[in-house]
Amino acid sequence: MRTPPRVSGGAGQSDRPHWARMEIWREFRFEAAHLLPNLPDGHKCKRLHGHSYRVRIFVAGEPDHELGWVLDFADISEACEPIRRRLDHYYLNEIEGLENPTSEALARWIWRHLQPTLPILSKVEVSETCTSGCAYRGD
């Protein structure tokens, strides 16, 4: 196996390979209903409705020299599965910590439940529609 090219190590720069810091992601989806109780009366999102959520889980680190990857994608999926099962086809407002389940609150909730089992977690993206979402990079 060829050694990858290295970044020149100028002042304050590392002599690590140019690819040393990688971020990879795995996506999962779930269906759920919610309403946003803190909105003014008449706002469409205060009414009960549902979404086909798309969640991307990002992890960051240096690829293993022997395996060539940061983490096996299957390990990310395994870590996410209990969270996906807890959210899929549920009324989000009934889940502790999601009483006002905005995309922002959901991203933070997922981070807090996932980070203990996935310590190299770097970002959680939540999309509730194909044009709207949020990114959370941790507490």
KANORBEL-V578235 format. One record per run of one state. SS is the DSSP state (hx for helix, st for strand, lp for the rest). FROM is the first residue (numbers start at 0). TO is the last residue. If there is no record, write none. Layout:
SS,FROM,TO  SS,FROM,TO
This chain:
lp,0,4  st,5,5  lp,6,15  st,16,16  lp,17,20  st,21,33  lp,34,42  hx,43,45  lp,46,47  st,48,60  lp,61,71  hx,72,86  lp,87,88  st,89,90  hx,91,93  lp,94,101  hx,102,113  lp,114,119  st,120,126  lp,127,131  st,132,135  lp,136,138
